[in-house]
Amino acid sequence: MEKEPKFKPIIEGANKLSLGISIVVAILLGVGLGKLMQHFFGGSIWWLWLGILWGVAAAILNIYKMYKIVKKDLDSIKDDPKYAHQSYTDKYKDDGLDKYGK
């Protein structure tokens, strides 16, 4: 069995915390690309809006990718007995109530 690298948890944590930065950077890159296209292809404002749209689309893609990563991590620990006390479905099975106690 291979030993995990020493800094792997730190790198994974930094990757998950960088979502906010990646959203801002994606939108700023889109604005920059729009301004660049506006400069080269004519002074139409639509080039800027196209760049902003691409930046927002890239930010949404970053959010979706991070969602998939976090979901995979949470799915890997859902059957761990250490977290069994946090399950809502098993807590109310015996008394016929749903997770809200109704």
C-alpha positions in Angstrom: 0.0 0.0 0.0 1.4 3.4 -1.0 1.9 6.1 1.5 -0.1 9.3 0.9 2.0 12.4 0.2 2.5 14.6 3.2 0.8 17.7 1.8 -2.1 16.0 -0.1 -4.8 17.1 2.4 -3.6 20.6 2.3 -3.5 20.7 -1.5 -7.0 19.2 -1.7 -8.3 21.7 0.9 -6.8 24.7 -1.0 -8.3 23.4 -4.2 -11.8 23.4 -2.6 -11.3 26.8 -1.1 -10.2 28.3 -4.4 -13.7 28.2 -5.9 -14.5 31.9 -5.1 -11.2 33.0 -6.6 -11.8 30.9 -9.8 -15.3 32.5 -10.2 -13.8 36.0 -10.1 -10.9 35.1 -12.3 -13.2 33.4 -14.9 -15.4 36.5 -15.1 -12.5 38.9 -15.3 -10.9 36.8 -18.1 -14.2 37.0 -19.9 -14.3 40.8 -19.5 -10.7 41.0 -20.7 -11.4 38.8 -23.7 -14.5 40.9 -24.5 -12.5 44.1 -24.4 -9.8 42.6 -26.5 -12.3 41.5 -29.1 -13.9 44.9 -29.0 -10.6 46.5 -29.7 -9.6 44.2 -32.6 -13.0 43.6 -34.3 -14.6 47.0 -34.0 -16.0 49.2 -31.2 -19.2 47.4 -30.8 -20.3 46.9 -27.2 -21.6 43.4 -28.1 -18.1 42.0 -28.1 -17.7 43.0 -24.5 -21.1 41.4 -23.6 -20.1 38.2 -25.4 -16.9 38.1 -23.3 -18.8 38.7 -20.1 -21.2 35.9 -21.1 -18.3 33.5 -21.7 -16.8 34.5 -18.3 -20.0 33.8 -16.5 -20.4 30.5 -18.3 -16.9 29.5 -17.3 -17.7 30.5 -13.7 -20.8 28.3 -13.7 -18.7 25.4 -15.2 -16.2 25.8 -12.3 -19.0 25.7 -9.8 -20.4 22.5 -11.4 -17.0 20.8 -11.4 -16.5 21.6 -7.8 -20.0 20.3 -7.0 -19.1 17.0 -8.6 -15.8 16.7 -6.6 -17.5 17.5 -3.3 -20.4 15.1 -4.1 -17.9 12.3 -4.8 -16.1 13.0 -1.5 -19.4 13.0 0.5 -20.7 9.9 -1.3 -17.5 8.1 -0.3 -18.1 8.7 3.4 -21.8 8.2 3.5 -21.6 4.6 4.7 -18.8 5.3 7.2 -20.0 4.4 10.7 -18.2 7.5 12.1 -20.9 9.6 10.5 -23.9 7.4 11.1 -25.3 9.7 13.8 -25.8 12.4 11.2 -28.2 10.3 9.1 -31.8 11.7 8.9 -33.4 8.8 7.2 -32.6 6.2 9.9 -33.5 8.4 12.8 -37.3 8.6 12.0 -37.8 5.2 10.4 -39.1 3.4 13.6 -41.7 5.9 14.6 -43.2 6.6 11.2 -42.2 10.2 11.0 -40.3 11.9 8.2 -37.1 13.8 8.7 -39.0 16.9 9.9 -40.8 15.0 12.6 -44.2 15.1 10.9 
